[in-house]
Amino acid sequence: MDEIVFLSRLQFAVTTIYHFIFVPLTIGLGLFVAIWETESYRSGNLEDERIARFWGRLFLLNFAVGVVTGIVLEFQFGMNWSEYSRFVGDVFGVPLAIEGLLAFFVESTFLGLWIFGRSILPKAIHLACIWLVFAASCISAIWILIANSFMQNPVGYVFNNGRAELTDFLALITNPYFLHQYPHVISGAVCTGAFFVLGVSAWKIREGSKDVPLFEKSFKRAMLIGFIGVVLVAFSGHLQGQSVAKLQPMKFAAMENLKETADPAPLSILPGIEMPAMLSVMVYNKPSGEVKGMNELQKAFEYRYGPGDYIPPVWITYLSFRVMVGCSIAMMCILLYSLFRLVLMQKPMHKKALILMVFGISLPYLANTAGWIIAEVGRQPWIVYGLMPTEKAVSVGVSNGSVMFSLFAFSVIYAAMAVITFILMRREIYRGCVDHSSGIPRRAA
């Protein structure tokens, strides 16, 4: 059983991490495309429409791959985790059904209208379509995160015949874990879109593209949006950390490798380097306050749930937290330098700094991935916190060989998709803001 649990978790980790590469960019780049479409609508300038089309093509490539990988992800609940689906399907299935039937339907419909209606629809309606696509992607994230928040902090249910059944829909959608998680995820998506635009624009500026003025405008817009996004990430992350300390104290202790209860509690920067009382400041907003350690929490969990090891993989959680925070600090440093150089000094970006911006595209991706590793690995050994251990959630009739084969198949297919997506995006980036219009005049509103 241990091997099938490990393989099933590994497969879910691979497919989830791969899928979440595309989700934040869909939201963040969708916002950027909608802003440029609005700029084009207001100015009537062909140059603004060209830059909107350029980012729109990259958005569509990312969106298509995200949809495919998301479908595979949901199928796994019936493939490898059927016991989990049986146990909480009445609760977990509700937000997933709403997301698929409402949010994703709206998103796909208006995306199609935006793609094919540029020369047909009135300009105002065409503009409204892309804003509705962005809004629907944010709404889609709401229902996905509501489902995940139930796994982190189960609310609004009762047990009936050995299964969890939904009794309070309002409690489900106002789950305190969700209320802090959602702003953090969306602000992270905004950062992802901003740094993607920032990096691509920096590359085009450095290579001396004929559309340098357009990419300079994109660079400045992404710089401002990214700065707002990073500030929101820091603020929402602080609130979510306080929520985790309250709702999942074992995860919080593992994030800091805090073995013994302390008051005030120190913040670990790296192994052996600590800031006195700063962990208490994070939790209570003051330099005092008790933070429980893993040893005391282990005893409390054994008393409540029975014998077992309730401490999650500490070093994965601990290091992931530092990767997430480190990448966020690096993003803030890049943006502050850009603002100082362009806004205060009124000087163009240095060529070496532009190369740094290109590599900076990876920072929000690393931060997003590390954040989800903290959320999911830090919850172990529970698949539903306090209700269902992960080892009890796997499908009974699935063999090790079946999971290994599907894991290998998914990995190969996803690797091929990654290569194809990279080639297609690279081709569009090298093309730049070419005018793909057919020359048919756009109908006036």
Secondary structure, DSSP 8 states (H G I E B T S, - for coil): -HHHHHHHHHHHHHHHHHHHHHHHHHHHHHHHHHHHHHHHHHH--HHHHHHHHHHHHHHHHHHHHHHHHHHHHHHHHHHT-HHHHHHHHHHHHHHHHHIIIIIHHHHHHHHHHHHH-TTTS-HHHHHHHHHHHHHHHHHHHHHHHHHHHHHHS--SEEEETTEEEE--HHHHHT-HHHHHHHHHHHHHHHHHHHHHHHHHHHHHHHTT-TTHHHHHHHHHHHHHHHHHHHHHHHHHHHHHHHHHHHH-HHHHHHHTT--S-BSS--EEEETTEEETTHHHHHHHSSS---B--HHHHHHHHHHHH-SS-----HHHHHHHHHHHHHHHHHHHHHHHHHHIIIIIS-----HHHHHHHHHTTHHHHHHHHHHHHHHHHTTTTEEETTTEEGGGSS-TT--HHHHHHHHHHHHHHHHHHHHHHHHHHHHHHHH-S-----S------
